[in-house]
Amino acid sequence: MSASMVESAEGKEAMVVADALLRARRDGRPADASALAATLYDAAGAYAVQELVARALQGPETGFPRFWKSGGPSRDAVLTHAALPAEGVLPSPADARAWHCNMRLIEVEIALRLGREVTAAEAGRVTPATAASLVDAMAVSIELVDSRWQQGVHAPPLLKLADLQSHGALVLGDWQPFSPRDWAHQECTVRIGAGQLERRRGTHALGDPLWVLPEWLRHLTRKGAVVPEGTVVTTGTWCGVLPAASGDLVVACFEGVGQASLQL
C-alpha cells in the first residue's frame, strides 16, 4: 500500500482494522467486530486490510502470493477474493491438531492451478468460456473456516472480507490434469468425524469452478501485476459450511477428481 493511502482517512481506518486482526492472531483471542463495524466503507478498504496484514505477517519483500480463495453465492453476486498465507496450506493427508482455531467449520472445494502466467491485458479478455485454457491442474481441497472476530461468520461482511473471508487453513489433495467436466452432475461426498456421509451433486454455487477465474484474475492484476504460472485458487464450497470439532477426521471425495483429508 502506498504512503499516500496510509496517510488518508481510509488508510488510517484500514490500519485500525489490520491492527485488531494482527493482535487477534498474535494473542490467539478474537477481537470484537462490533467496535469496528462502521470502520470500512467498501471492498477496497477490506482488501487494503488484507495487504496490511500480509505485509506484517510475511514481510515487505514477500513475493506474489501463490495461494488464493475466490467465490460468491451466485453468478449475480460480486465475487470476493483473498490471498492465503502459505504456512496454512497443507498437503493431504493433513494433521491440524496443533493448529490454533477459534472455531472449526468446513468447506469442500475444487482448487485450480494456472498453467502459465497471466498479464493484466490477458485477464481483461478472459471469460468463463476461455478460462480453461489457462488451467493445467485441479485438486480436491478442504478449507478450514476460522475467524479472528468474536462474532465469527456473523461479523459484518466487510470485516469478514478483511479477515481473508474467514479463512483458517487449506488442505490440497493430489493434483490431477485439468479436463472439462460436466460440473452440473459432479458428485462429491464429505464425512466429518462420526457424522453421516454428506453427499452432493452439482451443488457449486456458480455452476462451474472456472466461473471465478475472470473476476479473480482481474482482481489480481488490477494494479498491473502479472500472475505467475502455478498460482492456485480455490473456487467455492460445494457443501455449504459444515460444523466440525477438535478430534474429527474430515474426508472429502470428488468422483473422478480425487480426495483430501484433514485431522482436526
Buried (B, 14 or more C-beta within 10 A) or exposed (E): BEEEBBEEEBBEBBBEBBBBBBEBBEEEEBBEBEEBEEBBEEBEBBBBBBBBBBBBBBEEEEEEBBBBBBBBEEEEEEBBBBBBBEEBBBEBBBEBEEBEBBBBBBBBBBBBBBBEBBBBEBBEEBEBEEBBEBBBBBBBBBBBBBBBBBBBEEBBEBBBBBBBBBBBBBBBBEBBEBEEBEBEEBBBBBBBBEBEEBEBEEBBBBBBBBBBBBBBBBBBBEEEEBBBEEBBBBBBBBBEEBEBEEEBBBBBBBEEBBBBBBBB
